[in-house]
């Protein structure tokens, strides 16, 4: 069943589950690959214009909304940092039973919609708030730039940060691996294929195999005594693309290689080694998109608030470490505050043609967020 009904009705101070579903549907109906997020930012601002959560669009196109503190001397805010953009590939928005399909349903419009809905639930409470709640829908998280997150690094010094990424409603994510992107190009004069010299494609593949073997050796050297390193602690290269061609005089081959980096890894040393190996073959190599891995502590007031919120809903909490990257890698080292990633959705569906979210889990995540945030932002009762 294709969803065609309009979702432009204004927000109210106390939203229903139907409103929260309509919010997510409206977000999914606006296709936002990286670089094309502004229309969604503006739509969200208009939808929240009559609510307690007033929105704005900043200079780079981020959607930002704040539920202000209501005490005279507020404490530093709680920042909920999600993202607006998705990978390419529009998916028709449709509902099949309890499943809602659409690009970004999991990564990461579902988590961002849950942030907005939970904050609006808080807004309906008369309890005094000792800290503001700030919701950010960042641009270009799926690009190597993380432009939206970088644009707000100096805007706040939060007490707590929650990253909007799919962990599943019953888990929190405490870490993401780092990243390095590598472009390799080798050229040589065209030679007859009957000659014994290796062609550029064979030489490029040999470079990839050398890089792969070096990573395997590094992982073996780092492995604990009782077995191989976990995926989170391993250096993981992947060959993302290979292209070749010729103009009749020169033949060339290009590789795109991505690395997932473990914690405390020397990315600069890896870049230097790759550069030296490429130059030895007469190839050109460039590196970009470097991000260090980030792992948050498992204990502290933010994690404890989520654990209590889950248990209050009858859920046994789980903890995850992800082999991808997120805006946690960008803001974690700078804000240096308790943080974790949370959001509804199965991350195995990220970037896939079958991306969808299960609506009961979406509502469950909203309720957990509401409980956890209430513990963090309400002024304690005076005894």
N, C-alpha and C positions, 0 to 999 in steps of 0.2 A: 504494500500500500504506500503510494507516494504521498508525502505530506505537502499539502497545498494551502492549508489555512494560514491566514495572516497572523503574525505574532507582534504587531506593532502597538498593541494596547499599552497604555502607560503603566509603569510600576506603581504598586501601592505600598503603604507603610508595613503591612503584614501580608506577606506573600503566601499563596497556597502552593501545594505540590504541583498543581497545574501551571501556575506561574513559573515555577522553577523549571519545569519541563519545557515550557514555551521559550524561556530564556535560552536554554541550550539549543533548542531547535533553530531559533533565530540566529544564533552564533554559527551553527553549522551551515545554514543556508547562505551565509556570506563566505565565499571561497577566498581564502587568504594565504596563498603561497608566499614565501618570504619576499618582502619588498612590496606587497600589495595589501597591507593590513589596515590602512587608514580608514577605509569605509566601515570596517567593523568597530574601530575605536570610536568613530563619530556616532555610529548606531547605538553603541552601549551608552555613550554620554546622553543621547536623547532619551533612551529608555529609562535611565535612572534620574532624569531631570527633576521629577516630582517626588523622589524618594529621599530618605535621610542620607543616602550615599551619593554625593554629588561627584560627577565625573569630569575629567578634562583630558585633552589630547596634548601631549607635550611636544617639544620641538622636533623630536625624531619620529613621532607618531605613536608613542606608547599611550595606552589607555591607563589613566591613574584616577582612582577614587578613594576618598577618605571618609571614614566614620570617626569624627573627632572625639577626643577625650572630653569629659564633662566635669573635671575637677579643676581647681584653681592652679595647681602645680602638677601638670601631667608628667608622667614618666616617659622615657623613650618609646617609640611606637613598635607595634608588631607589623611587619611587612609581609604580605602574601604575594609572592612574585611568580606569576604564571606567564604564559606567552600566547600571543594571538596567531602567530604564523604556523603553517603546516608545511609538510613536504608537498611537492606537486602531485597532481592526480585527483581531479574532482570525483567524488563519490555521491551519487544522487541521495538526497536526504529522504529516508523512509523509516517507518516503524514496522517491525514485524514482531507481534506479540510484545514482549518486554524489552526487545532489542531495538536500539536506535542507531541507525547507520548514517555515516557521513564522515568526510575527511576531517580529522581533528577530534572526533568523538572521544578518542582515548588520549591522543597526543596533540594538543593538551587543552582543547576547549572544554572537555568534560571537567577536568580539575579546575580550570579558571571559572567556569560557571558555578561550580561548587563553592569556590571562594566567595564569589559575589553573593550567592544565595545565603550562605552561612552568615556573612556579615550583615545582610539585610535582616536576618532573623535576630541578630544581636541588637540591631537598631530599634527593634520593637520593645526591648526591655527597658523599664524605667531605672534599672540599677545604674549607679554612677560608674563611669568608666575612667580608670586611672591612666590609661594609655590609648592612643588612637590605633585604629586598624586601617592600614593602607593596602589597597588592592592594586596591583600592577599587572596589566596585560602587555608584556614586552614584545617588541618587534625583533625579527631576525634571529630568533633563538635557534632555528633549524639551519641557519647559515653559519659559516665559520666565523662571522663577525661578532655575534652576540651584541649587536649594536644597541638594542634596547636596554639590556642589563647594564652595559657600560655607561650609558647615558645617565643612569640614576645612582651610580656608585657614590658620588659625593653629595647626593641630595639628602640622605638620612643616615643616621647611625642607629639602626634598630636595636631593640632589646632582644627580639626574636625574629627569625625569618623562616617562612614556610615556602618551599619551592613547589609550584604546581606541576607535578608530573605524575603519571599513573603508577601507583604503588599497589593498587587494590585497596578497597576500603578497610581491610583488616590488617594492613601493614604500613610501616613507614620505611622510607629509604634513607640510609645514613651516609651513602658515599657513591661517587661516580668516578670512573677512571678518567685519565687524561687523554689527550689526543695530539697527533701530529699528522699533517697531510703533506704528501711528497709528490712532486711532479718530476718525472725523468724523461729525457729526450736524447736519443742517439741518432747520428746521421753518418752516412758514408757514401762515396761515389757508387753509382750503380755498376754492378758487375754481372756478367753472364751467370746464370744459375748453374751452369756446368762447371764453373770454377770452384776450387776447394775452399775459398774464404767463407767464413760464417757470414750470414746476412744479418741485418740489424735486428730482425725479430728474434733470432736465436740469441744474439748478444744481450738483448733486453731481457729475455726470459732467464738467461744465466744470471743477470744482475738480481732479478727478483728471487731466484733460488738462493743466491748468496745471502741476501737480506733475510730470507726465511730461516736459513740454517743458522745465521748469527743470532736470531731471536731465540731459536730452540736451545742454542748453547747457553745463552744468558739465562733462560728459564731453568735449565738444568743446574746451572751453578748456584742459583738462588733458591732452589727447591729445599724445603725443610727435610730433616732426616727421615721422617716417617712417610714421605710420599711427595708427589709433584705439587707445584704451587697451584693455588686456586686460580680460577679465571680472573678474579679481581687483582691478584698479585702477579699475574703473568704479563709479559710483553707480547702483544697480539698484533702482528701485521696482517693486512689483507690486501689482495690485489683487486682494485675496484674497477679498473678499465685498462684496456690495451688497444692502441690504434696504430696503424702503420700506413704508409703511402709512398709515392714516388712521383717526381715530375719528369722522369726520363733521364735525369742527370744525377740526382741525389735521392737516395732512399732514406726514410726515417721511421722511427718507431717511438711511441710515447707510452709511458706507464703512469697510472695514478695509483699510488699506494697510500693506505691509511694505517696508522698505528694507534692502538689503544694502549695507553701508558699506565703502568702500575703506580702506586704511591711512592713518593720519594725517589722517583726515577730521574736520571740526568738526561733530559731531552737535548740539551746543548751538545753533550757528548755523542748522542746518537746522530744528530744533524752533522756534526763534524766527521764522523765515521762514514756516513752515507755520501757526503760530499767528496771525501777522499777516494772512496771506491768508485764513484761515478767518473771523477776526473782521470783516474787510472785507465779507464776505458775510453776516454775522449768524449764522454757524455756530459750533458748539462743537467743540473738538478737544482730545484728550488723547494724550500719548505715553507709552510704557512699554517695558520690555524692552531698554533701550539697552545695547549691548555694543560696545566698540571692537574693531576688527580686530587680529589678532595674527599676526606673521610671525617665525618662528625662523630663526636663521642656518643656512646650508647646511653649514657646516663646524664641527667640534668633536668631542670624544670620543664623544658619544652617536651622532651621525650616522655617524661612522667605524666604531663597533662594529656598527651595522646593515649598513653597506656591506660590511664584512668577512664578516659572518654570511651575507649573501645570496650573495656571491661564493663562499664556501665550499660553498654548496649549488648552485653552477652557475647563479646568477641574476645578470643585469645589473641593478643597482638603478636605480630611477627615483624622481623627486621630484615631489610634487604640491602645488598650492595649491587650496583648496576655496572655493567661493562661499557655502557655508553657515556655520554657527557650531558650536562645540562647547565643552566645558568648558576647552579650551585658552585661549579668550578670557578665562575667569574666573581661572584659576590662573596663567597665564603671566606677567602683569605683577606679581603678588604674589610668587610663588616665585622668579622671576628666575633660573632655572637652565636648563641645556640641556634642551630638550624637543622632542618630535615626536609625531605620531600614527601609530599602526600597528595593523593588524588585517586578518584575512582578509575577503574578501567584495567584491562589486562594488557600489560606492556608487550606481550607477544603479538598483539594486533597492531602495534605501532607501524606506521608507514605501509601497511598492507592493503590490498584491494578489498579485504573483508572487514575493515575497521568499523567497530561498533561498540557501544556501551550498553550494559544492562541497567535499565532504569531503576529497579529497586536498589542496586548497589550505589548508583548516583545519589539517591535520596539518603541512603545509609551514610555515605561519606559526608553529606551536608550536615547530618545530625552529629556525627563525630566531631567535625570541625567546629560546629556551634558549641559543643560541650568543652572542647579543648580551649577555644578562644575565650569563652566565658571565664574560665579559670585564670587565664593570663591577663585579661583586661579589666575585669570588674574590681572595684575597690572592695577590699575585705570588710566584712561587717565588724563594727566596733563592739567589743565585749566588755 
